[in-house]
Amino acid sequence: MIRTTSVGDGSELEWFKSSYSSNGNEGDCIEIATAPDTVHIRDSKHAQGPRFTVGRTAWAGFVTYATAR
């Protein structure tokens, strides 16, 4: 996975998305930002919209599940 950082957000979080998500032109994916105890998720098309936050253990479980699909 290659990280592509989103800029212009104004928050203290560093948002990124996988280069595997799209060719970079559509913006049709999620972005994540990590903090010491949490992972923040948002829609890349609506960066100022709602955000979903989960603990690191829950995120690791989701990634394990998703990669098996």
PQR file of N, CA, C, O and H, with PARSE charges and radii, in Angstrom:
ATOM      1  N   MET A   1       0.845  -1.168   0.000 -0.4000 1.5000
ATOM      2  CA  MET A   1       0.000   0.000   0.000 -0.0000 2.0000
ATOM      3  C   MET A   1       0.888   1.227   0.000  0.5500 1.7000
ATOM      4  O   MET A   1       1.864   1.300   0.746 -0.5500 1.4000
ATOM      5  N   ILE A   2       0.551   2.174  -0.825 -0.4000 1.5000
ATOM      6  CA  ILE A   2       1.259   3.441  -0.887 -0.0000 2.0000
ATOM      7  C   ILE A   2       0.339   4.497  -0.304  0.5500 1.7000
ATOM      8  O   ILE A   2      -0.838   4.563  -0.658 -0.5500 1.4000
ATOM      9  H   ILE A   2      -0.242   2.114  -1.432  0.4000 1.0000
ATOM     10  N   ARG A   3       0.859   5.305   0.568 -0.4000 1.5000
ATOM     11  CA  ARG A   3       0.030   6.338   1.187 -0.0000 2.0000
ATOM     12  C   ARG A   3       0.051   7.614   0.357  0.5500 1.7000
ATOM     13  O   ARG A   3       1.104   8.079  -0.080 -0.5500 1.4000
ATOM     14  H   ARG A   3       1.815   5.251   0.856  0.4000 1.0000
ATOM     15  N   THR A   4      -1.117   8.156   0.156 -0.4000 1.5000
ATOM     16  CA  THR A   4      -1.265   9.443  -0.508 -0.0000 2.0000
ATOM     17  C   THR A   4      -1.943  10.374   0.481  0.5500 1.7000
ATOM     18  O   THR A   4      -3.107  10.171   0.829 -0.5500 1.4000
ATOM     19  H   THR A   4      -1.972   7.778   0.511  0.4000 1.0000
ATOM     20  N   THR A   5      -1.230  11.386   0.934 -0.4000 1.5000
ATOM     21  CA  THR A   5      -1.742  12.267   1.966 -0.0000 2.0000
ATOM     22  C   THR A   5      -2.660  13.325   1.376  0.5500 1.7000
ATOM     23  O   THR A   5      -2.365  13.910   0.333 -0.5500 1.4000
ATOM     24  H   THR A   5      -0.285  11.551   0.652  0.4000 1.0000
ATOM     25  N   SER A   6      -3.763  13.562   2.048 -0.4000 1.5000
ATOM     26  CA  SER A   6      -4.703  14.605   1.668 -0.0000 2.0000
ATOM     27  C   SER A   6      -4.284  15.911   2.346  0.5500 1.7000
ATOM     28  O   SER A   6      -3.922  15.913   3.523 -0.5500 1.4000
ATOM     29  H   SER A   6      -4.002  13.087   2.895  0.4000 1.0000
ATOM     30  N   VAL A   7      -4.332  17.010   1.609 -0.4000 1.5000
ATOM     31  CA  VAL A   7      -3.937  18.305   2.164 -0.0000 2.0000
ATOM     32  C   VAL A   7      -5.111  19.265   2.153  0.5500 1.7000
ATOM     33  O   VAL A   7      -6.136  18.998   1.525 -0.5500 1.4000
ATOM     34  H   VAL A   7      -4.625  17.009   0.653  0.4000 1.0000
ATOM     35  N   GLY A   8      -4.961  20.374   2.843 -0.4000 1.5000
ATOM     36  CA  GLY A   8      -5.972  21.406   2.841 -0.0000 2.0000
ATOM     37  C   GLY A   8      -7.124  21.153   3.787  0.5500 1.7000
ATOM     38  O   GLY A   8      -8.128  21.864   3.742 -0.5500 1.4000
ATOM     39  H   GLY A   8      -4.129  20.591   3.353  0.4000 1.0000
ATOM     40  N   ASP A   9      -7.002  20.176   4.623 -0.4000 1.5000
ATOM     41  CA  ASP A   9      -8.081  19.791   5.534 -0.0000 2.0000
ATOM     42  C   ASP A   9      -8.113  20.691   6.762  0.5500 1.7000
ATOM     43  O   ASP A   9      -9.184  20.943   7.314 -0.5500 1.4000
ATOM     44  H   ASP A   9      -6.186  19.599   4.659  0.4000 1.0000
ATOM     45  N   GLY A  10      -6.954  21.177   7.196 -0.4000 1.5000
ATOM     46  CA  GLY A  10      -6.913  22.062   8.344 -0.0000 2.0000
ATOM     47  C   GLY A  10      -6.903  21.363   9.684  0.5500 1.7000
ATOM     48  O   GLY A  10      -6.746  22.028  10.707 -0.5500 1.4000
ATOM     49  H   GLY A  10      -6.084  20.972   6.748  0.4000 1.0000
ATOM     50  N   SER A  11      -7.062  20.060   9.724 -0.4000 1.5000
ATOM     51  CA  SER A  11      -7.049  19.352  11.002 -0.0000 2.0000
ATOM     52  C   SER A  11      -5.641  18.911  11.357  0.5500 1.7000
ATOM     53  O   SER A  11      -4.729  18.959  10.532 -0.5500 1.4000
ATOM     54  H   SER A  11      -7.190  19.520   8.893  0.4000 1.0000
ATOM     55  N   GLU A  12      -5.483  18.483  12.593 -0.4000 1.5000
ATOM     56  CA  GLU A  12      -4.189  17.993  13.028 -0.0000 2.0000
ATOM     57  C   GLU A  12      -3.933  16.559  12.578  0.5500 1.7000
ATOM     58  O   GLU A  12      -2.822  16.050  12.726 -0.5500 1.4000
ATOM     59  H   GLU A  12      -6.224  18.443  13.263  0.4000 1.0000
ATOM     60  N   LEU A  13      -4.949  15.909  12.034 -0.4000 1.5000
ATOM     61  CA  LEU A  13      -4.803  14.539  11.555 -0.0000 2.0000
ATOM     62  C   LEU A  13      -4.204  14.523  10.152  0.5500 1.7000
ATOM     63  O   LEU A  13      -4.489  15.401   9.338 -0.5500 1.4000
ATOM     64  H   LEU A  13      -5.852  16.322  11.913  0.4000 1.0000
ATOM     65  N   GLU A  14      -3.375  13.523   9.878 -0.4000 1.5000
ATOM     66  CA  GLU A  14      -2.812  13.348   8.542 -0.0000 2.0000
ATOM     67  C   GLU A  14      -3.601  12.251   7.834  0.5500 1.7000
ATOM     68  O   GLU A  14      -3.464  11.069   8.151 -0.5500 1.4000
ATOM     69  H   GLU A  14      -3.144  12.810  10.539  0.4000 1.0000
ATOM     70  N   TRP A  15      -4.420  12.655   6.882 -0.4000 1.5000
ATOM     71  CA  TRP A  15      -5.312  11.733   6.180 -0.0000 2.0000
ATOM     72  C   TRP A  15      -4.601  11.134   4.981  0.5500 1.7000
ATOM     73  O   TRP A  15      -3.841  11.817   4.294 -0.5500 1.4000
ATOM     74  H   TRP A  15      -4.531  13.615   6.625  0.4000 1.0000
ATOM     75  N   PHE A  16      -4.853   9.850   4.730 -0.4000 1.5000
ATOM     76  CA  PHE A  16      -4.292   9.212   3.549 -0.0000 2.0000
ATOM     77  C   PHE A  16      -5.212   8.128   3.039  0.5500 1.7000
ATOM     78  O   PHE A  16      -6.101   7.654   3.748 -0.5500 1.4000
ATOM     79  H   PHE A  16      -5.470   9.295   5.288  0.4000 1.0000
ATOM     80  N   LYS A  17      -4.982   7.743   1.789 -0.4000 1.5000
ATOM     81  CA  LYS A  17      -5.720   6.642   1.201 -0.0000 2.0000
ATOM     82  C   LYS A  17      -4.732   5.767   0.451  0.5500 1.7000
ATOM     83  O   LYS A  17      -3.646   6.213   0.081 -0.5500 1.4000
ATOM     84  H   LYS A  17      -4.260   8.128   1.214  0.4000 1.0000
ATOM     85  N   SER A  18      -5.109   4.544   0.235 -0.4000 1.5000
ATOM     86  CA  SER A  18      -4.267   3.599  -0.484 -0.0000 2.0000
ATOM     87  C   SER A  18      -4.231   3.964  -1.961  0.5500 1.7000
ATOM     88  O   SER A  18      -5.236   4.396  -2.526 -0.5500 1.4000
ATOM     89  H   SER A  18      -5.991   4.182   0.535  0.4000 1.0000
ATOM     90  N   SER A  19      -3.093   3.792  -2.572 -0.4000 1.5000
ATOM     91  CA  SER A  19      -2.998   4.013  -4.011 -0.0000 2.0000
ATOM     92  C   SER A  19      -3.769   2.945  -4.776  0.5500 1.7000
ATOM     93  O   SER A  19      -4.028   3.114  -5.967 -0.5500 1.4000
ATOM     94  H   SER A  19      -2.276   3.441  -2.113  0.4000 1.0000
ATOM     95  N   TYR A  20      -4.141   1.853  -4.121 -0.4000 1.5000
ATOM     96  CA  TYR A  20      -4.923   0.800  -4.746 -0.0000 2.0000
ATOM     97  C   TYR A  20      -6.406   1.157  -4.846  0.5500 1.7000
ATOM     98  O   TYR A  20      -7.154   0.458  -5.529 -0.5500 1.4000
ATOM     99  H   TYR A  20      -3.930   1.715  -3.153  0.4000 1.0000
ATOM    100  N   SER A  21      -6.843   2.212  -4.190 -0.4000 1.5000
ATOM    101  CA  SER A  21      -8.264   2.528  -4.124 -0.0000 2.0000
ATOM    102  C   SER A  21      -8.833   3.034  -5.445  0.5500 1.7000
ATOM    103  O   SER A  21      -9.983   2.736  -5.767 -0.5500 1.4000
ATOM    104  H   SER A  21      -6.235   2.780  -3.635  0.4000 1.0000
ATOM    105  N   SER A  22      -8.063   3.786  -6.211 -0.4000 1.5000
ATOM    106  CA  SER A  22      -8.502   4.284  -7.517 -0.0000 2.0000
ATOM    107  C   SER A  22      -7.282   4.852  -8.220  0.5500 1.7000
ATOM    108  O   SER A  22      -6.171   4.808  -7.692 -0.5500 1.4000
ATOM    109  H   SER A  22      -7.128   4.028  -5.950  0.4000 1.0000
ATOM    110  N   ASN A  23      -7.496   5.377  -9.394 -0.4000 1.5000
ATOM    111  CA  ASN A  23      -6.369   5.963 -10.116 -0.0000 2.0000
ATOM    112  C   ASN A  23      -6.056   7.374  -9.626  0.5500 1.7000
ATOM    113  O   ASN A  23      -5.171   8.035 -10.170 -0.5500 1.4000
ATOM    114  H   ASN A  23      -8.399   5.412  -9.823  0.4000 1.0000
ATOM    115  N   GLY A  24      -6.765   7.835  -8.616 -0.4000 1.5000
ATOM    116  CA  GLY A  24      -6.502   9.147  -8.052 -0.0000 2.0000
ATOM    117  C   GLY A  24      -7.350  10.260  -8.606  0.5500 1.7000
ATOM    118  O   GLY A  24      -7.363  11.353  -8.039 -0.5500 1.4000
ATOM    119  H   GLY A  24      -7.484   7.298  -8.175  0.4000 1.0000
ATOM    120  N   ASN A  25      -8.065  10.027  -9.699 -0.4000 1.5000
ATOM    121  CA  ASN A  25      -8.870  11.080 -10.306 -0.0000 2.0000
ATOM    122  C   ASN A  25     -10.309  11.096  -9.818  0.5500 1.7000
ATOM    123  O   ASN A  25     -10.925  12.159  -9.752 -0.5500 1.4000
ATOM    124  H   ASN A  25      -8.054   9.139 -10.159  0.4000 1.0000
ATOM    125  N   GLU A  26     -10.851   9.941  -9.476 -0.4000 1.5000
ATOM    126  CA  GLU A  26     -12.250   9.889  -9.075 -0.0000 2.0000
ATOM    127  C   GLU A  26     -12.471  10.350  -7.647  0.5500 1.7000
ATOM    128  O   GLU A  26     -13.487  10.979  -7.353 -0.5500 1.4000
ATOM    129  H   GLU A  26     -10.350   9.077  -9.530  0.4000 1.0000
ATOM    130  N   GLY A  27     -11.543  10.052  -6.759 -0.4000 1.5000
ATOM    131  CA  GLY A  27     -11.741  10.382  -5.358 -0.0000 2.0000
ATOM    132  C   GLY A  27     -12.797   9.522  -4.702  0.5500 1.7000
ATOM    133  O   GLY A  27     -13.403   9.930  -3.712 -0.5500 1.4000
ATOM    134  H   GLY A  27     -10.717   9.541  -6.998  0.4000 1.0000
ATOM    135  N   ASP A  28     -13.026   8.330  -5.243 -0.4000 1.5000
ATOM    136  CA  ASP A  28     -14.101   7.468  -4.757 -0.0000 2.0000
ATOM    137  C   ASP A  28     -13.580   6.404  -3.785  0.5500 1.7000
ATOM    138  O   ASP A  28     -13.574   5.211  -4.089 -0.5500 1.4000
ATOM    139  H   ASP A  28     -12.534   7.998  -6.048  0.4000 1.0000
ATOM    140  N   CYS A  29     -13.157   6.854  -2.643 -0.4000 1.5000
ATOM    141  CA  CYS A  29     -12.674   5.897  -1.653 -0.0000 2.0000
ATOM    142  C   CYS A  29     -12.775   6.521  -0.266  0.5500 1.7000
ATOM    143  O   CYS A  29     -13.264   7.638  -0.093 -0.5500 1.4000
ATOM    144  H   CYS A  29     -13.162   7.823  -2.396  0.4000 1.0000
ATOM    145  N   ILE A  30     -12.305   5.776   0.692 -0.4000 1.5000
ATOM    146  CA  ILE A  30     -12.234   6.319   2.036 -0.0000 2.0000
ATOM    147  C   ILE A  30     -10.804   6.766   2.303  0.5500 1.7000
ATOM    148  O   ILE A  30      -9.865   6.309   1.653 -0.5500 1.4000
ATOM    149  H   ILE A  30     -11.908   4.869   0.552  0.4000 1.0000
ATOM    150  N   GLU A  31     -10.657   7.652   3.251 -0.4000 1.5000
ATOM    151  CA  GLU A  31      -9.353   8.066   3.742 -0.0000 2.0000
ATOM    152  C   GLU A  31      -9.307   7.720   5.218  0.5500 1.7000
ATOM    153  O   GLU A  31     -10.336   7.713   5.894 -0.5500 1.4000
ATOM    154  H   GLU A  31     -11.420   8.023   3.779  0.4000 1.0000
ATOM    155  N   ILE A  32      -8.119   7.435   5.712 -0.4000 1.5000
ATOM    156  CA  ILE A  32      -7.972   7.180   7.135 -0.0000 2.0000
ATOM    157  C   ILE A  32      -6.879   8.063   7.707  0.5500 1.7000
ATOM    158  O   ILE A  32      -5.989   8.530   6.996 -0.5500 1.4000
ATOM    159  H   ILE A  32      -7.284   7.441   5.162  0.4000 1.0000
ATOM    160  N   ALA A  33      -6.972   8.276   8.999 -0.4000 1.5000
ATOM    161  CA  ALA A  33      -5.946   8.992   9.758 -0.0000 2.0000
ATOM    162  C   ALA A  33      -5.790   8.242  11.072  0.5500 1.7000
ATOM    163  O   ALA A  33      -6.773   7.828  11.687 -0.5500 1.4000
ATOM    164  H   ALA A  33      -7.695   7.896   9.576  0.4000 1.0000
ATOM    165  N   THR A  34      -4.568   8.078  11.483 -0.4000 1.5000
ATOM    166  CA  THR A  34      -4.337   7.339  12.720 -0.0000 2.0000
ATOM    167  C   THR A  34      -3.945   8.287  13.843  0.5500 1.7000
ATOM    168  O   THR A  34      -3.272   9.296  13.630 -0.5500 1.4000
ATOM    169  H   THR A  34      -3.770   8.414  10.983  0.4000 1.0000
ATOM    170  N   ALA A  35      -4.380   7.937  15.026 -0.4000 1.5000
ATOM    171  CA  ALA A  35      -4.016   8.632  16.262 -0.0000 2.0000
ATOM    172  C   ALA A  35      -3.502   7.537  17.207  0.5500 1.7000
ATOM    173  O   ALA A  35      -3.614   6.355  16.883 -0.5500 1.4000
ATOM    174  H   ALA A  35      -4.926   7.117  15.199  0.4000 1.0000
ATOM    175  N   PRO A  36      -2.954   7.896  18.340 -0.5600 1.5000
ATOM    176  CA  PRO A  36      -2.383   6.869  19.215  0.2800 2.0000
ATOM    177  C   PRO A  36      -3.316   5.700  19.541  0.5500 1.7000
ATOM    178  O   PRO A  36      -2.867   4.553  19.541 -0.5500 1.4000
ATOM    179  N   ASP A  37      -4.569   5.948  19.812 -0.4000 1.5000
ATOM    180  CA  ASP A  37      -5.478   4.868  20.210 -0.0000 2.0000
ATOM    181  C   ASP A  37      -6.630   4.630  19.251  0.5500 1.7000
ATOM    182  O   ASP A  37      -7.428   3.718  19.468 -0.5500 1.4000
ATOM    183  H   ASP A  37      -4.933   6.880  19.811  0.4000 1.0000
ATOM    184  N   THR A  38      -6.736   5.427  18.192 -0.4000 1.5000
ATOM    185  CA  THR A  38      -7.897   5.346  17.306 -0.0000 2.0000
ATOM    186  C   THR A  38      -7.505   5.446  15.839  0.5500 1.7000
ATOM    187  O   THR A  38      -6.406   5.882  15.495 -0.5500 1.4000
ATOM    188  H   THR A  38      -6.088   6.168  18.015  0.4000 1.0000
ATOM    189  N   VAL A  39      -8.434   5.033  14.986 -0.4000 1.5000
ATOM    190  CA  VAL A  39      -8.315   5.206  13.548 -0.0000 2.0000
ATOM    191  C   VAL A  39      -9.566   5.956  13.103  0.5500 1.7000
ATOM    192  O   VAL A  39     -10.684   5.558  13.430 -0.5500 1.4000
ATOM    193  H   VAL A  39      -9.326   4.679  15.266  0.4000 1.0000
ATOM    194  N   HIS A  40      -9.375   7.033  12.362 -0.4000 1.5000
ATOM    195  CA  HIS A  40     -10.467   7.879  11.889 -0.0000 2.0000
ATOM    196  C   HIS A  40     -10.697   7.588  10.412  0.5500 1.7000
ATOM    197  O   HIS A  40      -9.739   7.461   9.649 -0.5500 1.4000
ATOM    198  H   HIS A  40      -8.467   7.356  12.096  0.4000 1.0000
ATOM    199  N   ILE A  41     -11.964   7.482  10.001 -0.4000 1.5000
ATOM    200  CA  ILE A  41     -12.323   7.141   8.630 -0.0000 2.0000
ATOM    201  C   ILE A  41     -13.283   8.204   8.115  0.5500 1.7000
ATOM    202  O   ILE A  41     -14.183   8.645   8.829 -0.5500 1.4000
ATOM    203  H   ILE A  41     -12.742   7.585  10.621  0.4000 1.0000
ATOM    204  N   ARG A  42     -13.076   8.615   6.846 -0.4000 1.5000
ATOM    205  CA  ARG A  42     -13.987   9.576   6.220 -0.0000 2.0000
ATOM    206  C   ARG A  42     -14.094   9.288   4.726  0.5500 1.7000
ATOM    207  O   ARG A  42     -13.246   8.603   4.154 -0.5500 1.4000
ATOM    208  H   ARG A  42     -12.345   8.257   6.265  0.4000 1.0000
ATOM    209  N   ASP A  43     -15.131   9.811   4.107 -0.4000 1.5000
ATOM    210  CA  ASP A  43     -15.356   9.705   2.668 -0.0000 2.0000
ATOM    211  C   ASP A  43     -14.477  10.749   1.988  0.5500 1.7000
ATOM    212  O   ASP A  43     -14.552  11.933   2.317 -0.5500 1.4000
ATOM    213  H   ASP A  43     -15.820  10.368   4.571  0.4000 1.0000
ATOM    214  N   SER A  44     -13.653  10.323   1.051 -0.4000 1.5000
ATOM    215  CA  SER A  44     -12.734  11.255   0.400 -0.0000 2.0000
ATOM    216  C   SER A  44     -13.459  12.320  -0.419  0.5500 1.7000
ATOM    217  O   SER A  44     -12.908  13.397  -0.648 -0.5500 1.4000
ATOM    218  H   SER A  44     -13.591   9.361   0.783  0.4000 1.0000
ATOM    219  N   LYS A  45     -14.680  12.038  -0.861 -0.4000 1.5000
ATOM    220  CA  LYS A  45     -15.441  13.023  -1.629 -0.0000 2.0000
ATOM    221  C   LYS A  45     -16.073  14.091  -0.739  0.5500 1.7000
ATOM    222  O   LYS A  45     -16.440  15.165  -1.216 -0.5500 1.4000
ATOM    223  H   LYS A  45     -15.127  11.164  -0.674  0.4000 1.0000
ATOM    224  N   HIS A  46     -16.200  13.794   0.557 -0.4000 1.5000
ATOM    225  CA  HIS A  46     -16.836  14.711   1.502 -0.0000 2.0000
ATOM    226  C   HIS A  46     -15.943  14.846   2.739  0.5500 1.7000
ATOM    227  O   HIS A  46     -16.320  14.449   3.842 -0.5500 1.4000
ATOM    228  H   HIS A  46     -15.902  12.922   0.945  0.4000 1.0000
ATOM    229  N   ALA A  47     -14.766  15.410   2.534 -0.4000 1.5000
ATOM    230  CA  ALA A  47     -13.760  15.488   3.598 -0.0000 2.0000
ATOM    231  C   ALA A  47     -14.254  16.231   4.841  0.5500 1.7000
ATOM    232  O   ALA A  47     -13.802  15.942   5.949 -0.5500 1.4000
ATOM    233  H   ALA A  47     -14.460  15.733   1.638  0.4000 1.0000
ATOM    234  N   GLN A  48     -15.162  17.171   4.674 -0.4000 1.5000
ATOM    235  CA  GLN A  48     -15.671  17.918   5.819 -0.0000 2.0000
ATOM    236  C   GLN A  48     -16.922  17.277   6.425  0.5500 1.7000
ATOM    237  O   GLN A  48     -17.470  17.775   7.408 -0.5500 1.4000
ATOM    238  H   GLN A  48     -15.530  17.406   3.774  0.4000 1.0000
ATOM    239  N   GLY A  49     -17.362  16.181   5.836 -0.4000 1.5000
ATOM    240  CA  GLY A  49     -18.563  15.496   6.297 -0.0000 2.0000
ATOM    241  C   GLY A  49     -18.315  14.639   7.530  0.5500 1.7000
ATOM    242  O   GLY A  49     -17.309  14.810   8.217 -0.5500 1.4000
ATOM    243  H   GLY A  49     -16.917  15.776   5.037  0.4000 1.0000
ATOM    244  N   PRO A  50     -19.228  13.723   7.810 -0.5600 1.5000
ATOM    245  CA  PRO A  50     -19.119  12.873   8.997  0.2800 2.0000
ATOM    246  C   PRO A  50     -17.876  12.001   8.969  0.5500 1.7000
ATOM    247  O   PRO A  50     -17.378  11.626   7.908 -0.5500 1.4000
ATOM    248  N   ARG A  51     -17.396  11.694  10.145 -0.4000 1.5000
ATOM    249  CA  ARG A  51     -16.238  10.820  10.305 -0.0000 2.0000
ATOM    250  C   ARG A  51     -16.592   9.707  11.269  0.5500 1.7000
ATOM    251  O   ARG A  51     -17.397   9.882  12.183 -0.5500 1.4000
ATOM    252  H   ARG A  51     -17.801  11.999  11.007  0.4000 1.0000
ATOM    253  N   PHE A  52     -15.984   8.576  11.048 -0.4000 1.5000
ATOM    254  CA  PHE A  52     -16.211   7.394  11.860 -0.0000 2.0000
ATOM    255  C   PHE A  52     -14.898   7.067  12.551  0.5500 1.7000
ATOM    256  O   PHE A  52     -13.851   7.044  11.904 -0.5500 1.4000
ATOM    257  H   PHE A  52     -15.330   8.434  10.305  0.4000 1.0000
ATOM    258  N   THR A  53     -14.937   6.817  13.842 -0.4000 1.5000
ATOM    259  CA  THR A  53     -13.728   6.528  14.602 -0.0000 2.0000
ATOM    260  C   THR A  53     -13.859   5.183  15.293  0.5500 1.7000
ATOM    261  O   THR A  53     -14.879   4.886  15.914 -0.5500 1.4000
ATOM    262  H   THR A  53     -15.787   6.836  14.367  0.4000 1.0000
ATOM    263  N   VAL A  54     -12.807   4.368  15.178 -0.4000 1.5000
ATOM    264  CA  VAL A  54     -12.777   3.059  15.824 -0.0000 2.0000
ATOM    265  C   VAL A  54     -11.449   2.891  16.552  0.5500 1.7000
ATOM    266  O   VAL A  54     -10.477   3.593  16.273 -0.5500 1.4000
ATOM    267  H   VAL A  54     -11.978   4.609  14.673  0.4000 1.0000
ATOM    268  N   GLY A  55     -11.426   1.959  17.477 -0.4000 1.5000
ATOM    269  CA  GLY A  55     -10.182   1.632  18.159 -0.0000 2.0000
ATOM    270  C   GLY A  55      -9.252   0.861  17.230  0.5500 1.7000
ATOM    271  O   GLY A  55      -9.687   0.289  16.230 -0.5500 1.4000
ATOM    272  H   GLY A  55     -12.216   1.389  17.704  0.4000 1.0000
ATOM    273  N   ARG A  56      -7.983   0.855  17.569 -0.4000 1.5000
ATOM    274  CA  ARG A  56      -6.995   0.169  16.732 -0.0000 2.0000
ATOM    275  C   ARG A  56      -7.269  -1.334  16.623  0.5500 1.7000
ATOM    276  O   ARG A  56      -7.044  -1.921  15.565 -0.5500 1.4000
ATOM    277  H   ARG A  56      -7.629   1.320  18.381  0.4000 1.0000
ATOM    278  N   THR A  57      -7.743  -1.953  17.678 -0.4000 1.5000
ATOM    279  CA  THR A  57      -8.033  -3.387  17.642 -0.0000 2.0000
ATOM    280  C   THR A  57      -9.177  -3.675  16.674  0.5500 1.7000
ATOM    281  O   THR A  57      -9.109  -4.628  15.898 -0.5500 1.4000
ATOM    282  H   THR A  57      -7.926  -1.477  18.538  0.4000 1.0000
ATOM    283  N   ALA A  58     -10.225  -2.858  16.716 -0.4000 1.5000
ATOM    284  CA  ALA A  58     -11.352  -3.028  15.795 -0.0000 2.0000
ATOM    285  C   ALA A  58     -10.896  -2.820  14.346  0.5500 1.7000
ATOM    286  O   ALA A  58     -11.308  -3.563  13.455 -0.5500 1.4000
ATOM    287  H   ALA A  58     -10.280  -2.083  17.346  0.4000 1.0000
ATOM    288  N   TRP A  59     -10.057  -1.826  14.111 -0.4000 1.5000
ATOM    289  CA  TRP A  59      -9.561  -1.559  12.757 -0.0000 2.0000
ATOM    290  C   TRP A  59      -8.719  -2.738  12.260  0.5500 1.7000
ATOM    291  O   TRP A  59      -8.863  -3.157  11.111 -0.5500 1.4000
ATOM    292  H   TRP A  59      -9.723  -1.222  14.835  0.4000 1.0000
ATOM    293  N   ALA A  60      -7.864  -3.262  13.094 -0.4000 1.5000
ATOM    294  CA  ALA A  60      -7.034  -4.408  12.702 -0.0000 2.0000
ATOM    295  C   ALA A  60      -7.916  -5.604  12.347  0.5500 1.7000
ATOM    296  O   ALA A  60      -7.636  -6.314  11.381 -0.5500 1.4000
ATOM    297  H   ALA A  60      -7.747  -2.921  14.026  0.4000 1.0000
ATOM    298  N   GLY A  61      -8.977  -5.831  13.120 -0.4000 1.5000
ATOM    299  CA  GLY A  61      -9.906  -6.906  12.815 -0.0000 2.0000
ATOM    300  C   GLY A  61     -10.602  -6.698  11.484  0.5500 1.7000
ATOM    301  O   GLY A  61     -10.771  -7.645  10.716 -0.5500 1.4000
ATOM    302  H   GLY A  61      -9.205  -5.254  13.905  0.4000 1.0000
ATOM    303  N   PHE A  62     -11.006  -5.466  11.202 -0.4000 1.5000
ATOM    304  CA  PHE A  62     -11.662  -5.152   9.932 -0.0000 2.0000
ATOM    305  C   PHE A  62     -10.708  -5.374   8.759  0.5500 1.7000
ATOM    306  O   PHE A  62     -11.089  -5.976   7.755 -0.5500 1.4000
ATOM    307  H   PHE A  62     -10.869  -4.696  11.825  0.4000 1.0000
ATOM    308  N   VAL A  63      -9.488  -4.896   8.880 -0.4000 1.5000
ATOM    309  CA  VAL A  63      -8.514  -5.053   7.792 -0.0000 2.0000
ATOM    310  C   VAL A  63      -8.242  -6.537   7.533  0.5500 1.7000
ATOM    311  O   VAL A  63      -8.165  -6.962   6.381 -0.5500 1.4000
ATOM    312  H   VAL A  63      -9.179  -4.407   9.695  0.4000 1.0000
ATOM    313  N   THR A  64      -8.099  -7.313   8.588 -0.4000 1.5000
ATOM    314  CA  THR A  64      -7.905  -8.757   8.437 -0.0000 2.0000
ATOM    315  C   THR A  64      -9.088  -9.381   7.708  0.5500 1.7000
ATOM    316  O   THR A  64      -8.901 -10.179   6.789 -0.5500 1.4000
ATOM    317  H   THR A  64      -8.162  -6.968   9.525  0.4000 1.0000
ATOM    318  N   TYR A  65     -10.294  -9.024   8.107 -0.4000 1.5000
ATOM    319  CA  TYR A  65     -11.505  -9.534   7.474 -0.0000 2.0000
ATOM    320  C   TYR A  65     -11.563  -9.114   5.989  0.5500 1.7000
ATOM    321  O   TYR A  65     -11.828  -9.942   5.117 -0.5500 1.4000
ATOM    322  H   TYR A  65     -10.446  -8.376   8.853  0.4000 1.0000
ATOM    323  N   ALA A  66     -11.316  -7.833   5.716 -0.4000 1.5000
ATOM    324  CA  ALA A  66     -11.442  -7.312   4.363 -0.0000 2.0000
ATOM    325  C   ALA A  66     -10.401  -7.908   3.414  0.5500 1.7000
ATOM    326  O   ALA A  66     -10.712  -8.148   2.248 -0.5500 1.4000
ATOM    327  H   ALA A  66     -11.100  -7.161   6.424  0.4000 1.0000
ATOM    328  N   THR A  67      -9.206  -8.147   3.872 -0.4000 1.5000
ATOM    329  CA  THR A  67      -8.176  -8.695   2.991 -0.0000 2.0000
ATOM    330  C   THR A  67      -8.426 -10.162   2.649  0.5500 1.7000
ATOM    331  O   THR A  67      -7.883 -10.678   1.672 -0.5500 1.4000
ATOM    332  H   THR A  67      -8.954  -7.952   4.819  0.4000 1.0000
ATOM    333  N   ALA A  68      -9.243 -10.824   3.451 -0.4000 1.5000
ATOM    334  CA  ALA A  68      -9.580 -12.223   3.162 -0.0000 2.0000
ATOM    335  C   ALA A  68     -10.690 -12.344   2.117  0.5500 1.7000
ATOM    336  O   ALA A  68     -10.992 -13.452   1.672 -0.5500 1.4000
ATOM    337  H   ALA A  68      -9.684 -10.404   4.244  0.4000 1.0000
ATOM    338  N   ARG A  69     -11.290 -11.252   1.727 -0.4000 1.5000
ATOM    339  CA  ARG A  69     -12.409 -11.253   0.770 -0.0000 2.0000
ATOM    340  C   ARG A  69     -11.924 -11.064  -0.625  0.5500 1.7000
ATOM    341  O   ARG A  69     -12.725 -11.039  -1.559 -0.5500 1.4000
ATOM    342  H   ARG A  69     -11.045 -10.352   2.089  0.4000 1.0000
TER
END
